[in-house]
Amino acid sequence: MYKLIVKVEFSAAHFLRSYKGKPEEIHGHNYVLEVHIKSENLNDEEITYDFLEVKEFLKSLIPDRKFLNELYNFNPTCENLARYFYKEIKKKYPNLEKVVVWETKNFAIEYWE
């Protein structure tokens, strides 16, 4: 069994609805989206997936330099972002194991099904 791991970074602003405290105000993060895709086999090139192809696909999904509250119809918590990315990535990569959304270098959420 193999596991491909790819990370992409993006910056975005948001605020958390129904949260009492600092995150209720508009603020931003330098997020990292980390994706784990399993594979039991190698393809004809003897790789699982092309790193660059996966990275380009992820870059097409990430909301770089966007205001998340205007972009999504859900409360843009780290948890909801992780679930959203998982469901979108799973459409292209059915062997997706999990995604990790890093909100800071110390805080992250993992999502898997």
N, C-alpha and C positions, 0 to 999 in steps of 0.2 A: 504494500500500500504506500502511495506517495501522497504528499500534501503540498500543494503550491500555495505560497503566501505572497500576496502583493499588497503594498501600501500606497495610497495616494493622499496628498494633503490638499486642504482647501480652507479658505477663510470665509466666514459668514457671520452675519449679525442676526440676533433674535431676541425675543423676550419670552418669558414663560407665563402663560395665562394661569390664573388661579394659584399662583405661587406667592407666598408672603415672604418678602425679603429681597435681597439685592438682585437675584436673577429676574425679578419682575420688571426691572428697568431694561431698556434696550442696551445690549452689550454684544461683544463679538468674541469669537474663538478662532484659533488656528487648529482646525480639526485634522485628524488623521483617520482615514477609512482603511481598515485592515481586513483583507478578505482571505479566507481559507477554503481551498477547493481540493477535495480528495480525488484520487484517481488510482484505480487498481492496475491500469495498463499504461503503457507508453504508446505514442502514435508512431507513424512511419519515420519521423525524424528522431525517434527515441526520446521524446520529451512528453510531459503530461499536457501542458498547454503552453503557448508562447507567452512569456512574461509581458512582452511589449503589447501584444494583442489584448491581454486582460487589462493591462494598465490603461490603454486607450479606451476600452469599453467603460472602465470605471470613471475615467475623466469625462466621458460623455454624460454620466449620471450625476456627478457631483455639482453642487450649487455654488461654485466658486464666486466670491465677492457678491453674494446675493443677500437679501433680507428674507430669511426663512419664513417669517410669519406671513409674508405676501405670496410666497411661492407655493406653500403647502396648505391643504385644508385641515391639517391636524396641528395640535400643539407641538412645536418643534423641540421637544425634549430629546435628550440623547437616546433615550429608550425608543421613542417613536421614529427617530432617524434610523436607528439600527434596524428596526423591523422593516421600515420602508426600503432601505437599501437591500436587505436580505431578499425580500420578495421580488424586487426588480432584477437583481443579479441572478437569482435562481431560475428565472425565465431563460436566460442564456446559458447558464452553467448549472445543470441539474444536480451535479455532484457537490454543490456548495455545502460546506460543513457549517460554517458560521461566519458572521461579520463582527468586527469590533470597531466601535466608533470611539475614538479618543477625543475627548473635549479639551483636555489639557494633557501635559505629559504625565500627570498623576491620576487622572480620572477617566475611566472608560466604561462602556457598556458592551457586553457581548450578547448577540442574539443568534439563536439557532432553533431549528424545529426538529 
